[in-house]
């Protein structure tokens, strides 16, 4: 079914007849088809001029995939330290690792539904990146294992929109001759993000000292010992962990928050899916055509069209392309 507010299918669905004229409030009559053809030419030229920016947006989506998948390598690399810091059993550690995928099971169908019915996929991606940033910080700052579970689940839910929409965007905006290359590069970014999570987290916990060691007292309680030494670690290996795995999460949250700023500042037309290049040109032609009519302030139109044009005057320019 067509998206809300979408124009009828067909390249010339809105092309006026040759006899249609527009009478401005002051000045000579203008042929509606002339205005439409001007708008179509400008739309095609704008689409051609957007090619370079679309390539930059493709790079942005690849980087987004890298950052979104960073934690998939982070947690396995830090699992020993997380388990020892929060005293997780093997079952609890396994559940913690699976919760992100449980979140994806919830998030991906919801993302598919909302992305299909939203007028702006860009706004939804911004929301997903913001939620992902918050969930990463919840996981990093968790005071108890229950907050670990909450943060990990929300990470999966928020990643749903990113993982669902990125391939859709590539399918629509990639050049036909390079579509397979773009899609392969996007999928390669997923694997690279996981590998990067392993490497960076391993560097944090392997080379950043001191470690925190729990020493069992006579009463059976754990006491934190910050004075790390190789001898102490060797003697109490099962009680030692490195808290610096959290810095890998802070790094991921910082990078993810930058995408909130990036997608908030770009033109929505570079992100929103319209159904292919021809559909984008048709949408832009329609918007430019309306814009030209509004500027003429015509008098030979009925009340319903007048109301529509009055509302269009108050609309922001980017709304015309929504």
N, C-alpha and C positions, 0 to 999 in steps of 0.2 A: 504494500500500500504506500502511497506517496507520503512524504514527510509533511508535518504541519506547515502550512503556509507556502508549500511548494507550487510553482507555476505548472500548468499542464505540460505534458511531454510534447516535444517537437521544437525544432530549431526556430521556426517562424510562427509559433503559436500566438505571439503578441504583435506580430508585424501588421500594422494597420493597412487598410485598403488605400489605393492611390487617391480616392476621392475624399478621404477624411482630411479636414482642415482644422487648425487650431487658431482661434481668434484671440490674440493677446488683449489685455486691458487697454493698451495703447500701442498702435503700430499695425503693420500689415499682417495679413493672414499667413500662416506657416503650414506647409504640408506635414501632416503627422508622420508619413512614411519617411520624409527627409530627416526629421528628428530621430526616428528609429534607426535609420541606416547610419547616421552619425554616431549614435550611441553604440551600435554594433561594431563599427570600425574602432572606436575608442576602447571598447571592451576587449577586442581581439589584440589590440596593441598593448593594452595593460597586461593581458595574460602572457604575451610574449616577453614583456619587460620583467615579469615576475619569475622567469626561469631561474635566474641566478639566485634570487632569494629563496626559491624552493629548494635549491641544492643546499643552501646553508641551513634551511629548516630540516632537511634530511639528516645532516650532520648532527643537529640538535636532538633529533629523535634517536639517533644511534647512541649519543652520549647519555640520553635519558634512560635507554635500555641498560647501558653499562652500570649506571648508578643504581637503578631499581633492582638489579640482580646482584649487587655487591654483597648484600647480607646472606645470599645463598652460599657464598664461600666463607663469609665471616664467621657464622655460627659453628660450622664444623671445625674450623681452625681454632676456635676459642672454647669449644665444648667442654674440655677438661677444666678450664678455669671457671667457666660459668657454673658448672656442676659443683665444684668445690666451694665457690664463694656462696652459693645459695643452698648447698647441701642437698643437691638433687639426686634421687635414685636413678638407676638406669631407665626405669619406666618413665619417670618424670622428664628426664633428659630427652628420651625418644618422643614423648608427647610435645615437648617444647619445639623440637625440630619439625614436627608434622603440622603444627598449628598454622604456619604461614600458608600451607597448601589447603588446609581447611578454610582459611580466610579467602583464598582464591576461588574455592568452590562456591562460596557465597558471593564474592565480588564480581566474578566474570559475567554471570548471567544478568546481574543487576546493571553492570556497566553496559552490556549489550543492549538492554532495554532502554536505559536512559540516553545512551549515545544515539539510538535510533530515533528517539522522540524529542531530543533537545534541539533547540534552534542554534546552539553554539557548542560544538564539540570542544573548542578551545577552552571555554569556561569550565567544562567538565574535567578536562585534563589538568587545568590549574587547580581545581578542587582536589583531584586525586593526588597531585604532587604535594599539596599543602597537608592533606591528611597523612600521607606517607611520611612527611617530615615530622609531624607530631607523633606518629606511632613509633618512629625510630627513637625519638627522644624519650618516650615513655619506657621503651625497652632499655635504653642506656641508663636512665635514672631510676629504674625500678628498685624500690626498697625491699620488696619481697618477691618470691617466685610467682605469686598470683599476678602481680603487675607485669612480670615477664610474659605471662600467658596472654594478658590483654594486649600488650604492645605487639607481640608476635602475630596475633590474630588480625589486628588492625592493619599490620603491614601487608598481609596477604589480601585483605579486602581492598585496600587502596591501590595495590599493584594491578588489580583487575582491569581498571580502565586503561592503564598504560599498556599492558600486554595485549589487550583486545584492539585498541585503536591504532597503535603504531603500524601493524601490518596493513590495516585498512588504508591508512594515510599513504603508505608507500605504494600500494596497489593503484591508488588514484593519481598521485602526483608524479610518480616515476616516469621517465621517458620510456616509450614502448620498446625501444631498442635496448634499453638497459634495465628493464623491469626485474629480470631474474638476478642481475648483479646487485641491484639495490636491496632486494629482498634477502639475498644471501648475506650481504653486509650487515643488514639489520639483525638477522639471526646470529651471525657471528659475534655481534656486540653483546648478545645475551651470554654466550660462553665466556667472552673476554671479561665481562663484569664479574662472573663467578670466580674465574681464575684470579682476577685482581683482588677480590675479597679474601681469598686464601693467602695470597702473597703479602698484602698489606697487614692483615691481622697477624699473620705469623711473624712479621717483622716487629710489630708492636709488642707482642707477648714474648718473643724469643730474645730480643736484644735490649729491651727497655727495663732496667732494674730500678729499684728493688722489687722483689716479689713480696707478697703478703703470705705469711705462713701461720697456720693454726696449730697451736701446741696444746695437747690434751693435758689438763690439770688433774690433780688427784680426785677432784670432785666430778670429773667426767665432762667438763665444759671446755669449749674451744676458746682460746685467747689469741687475738691477732698479734703477730710478731712482725714488725716492719723491718727489723735489722736482718736483712737477707744475707746469707752467705752460702757459698757452694756446699760447705760441709753440712749446714743445717738443712738445706734442700735435699741433699743426698740421704740424710738420716730420716727426715720427715717428708719424703717425696709425696706421699698421699695426702698431706695436709697443706701443701703449698699451691698458690695460684697467683696469677698476675692480673691486677685490676686494669691494666692499660689496654685490654681488649676493647674497653668502652670508647677509647679514643678513635678507634676505627669507625664506630657508630657515629661519633660526633662529626667525623669527616664526611660520612655518607649523608648525614642530615644537612650539613652545610651545603654540600653539592646539590642535594635535592631541592633545598630552598631556593637556590639560584634559578632553578627551572620555573618556580612560581613567578619570579620577577621577569624571567625571559618571556614566558608565554603571556604574561600580563601586558607586555610592552609591544608585542608584535601585532601586525595586521591580522585580524581573524580570518581574512580570506586566504591566508597562507596555511591555515590549520584546518579550517572547517571543510568537511566533505560535502560536495555538491553532486557527485555522481560522475565525475570525469571532466576532462578538459572542455568538451563541448557544453556540458551542463553548466560549468563555471562561467563560460563566456555568455551563455544564455541568461544566467542569473545576473551577471554584471551588466549586460545589455538592458535588461528589464529595469534594474536599479537606476542606471544612467538615464534611461528614457523617462522614468518618473521624475528624476531630478530636473531634467530639461523642461518638462511640462510645468513643474512647480515654479521655476524661474520665470516662465512666460506669464504666469497668473492669468490663464485663459478665462473668458467669460461665456463661451458657448459650450458649457458642460452642465450635466444635470446635478441635482442636489447631492446624490450619493457620491458621485465622483468628487464634487467640491469638498465634501466632508473628508474624503480620503486624502486629498491634496493638502487640506489644512493641517491634518495630522502629520503628513509627511514633512511639512515645513518645520514642524517642531522637533522632528526626529533628528538624532545625531547622524552624521554622514555614514558612519560604519553600520548603522542600523539598516540602511538601505541594502546592504550586502548580506544581512543576516539570513 
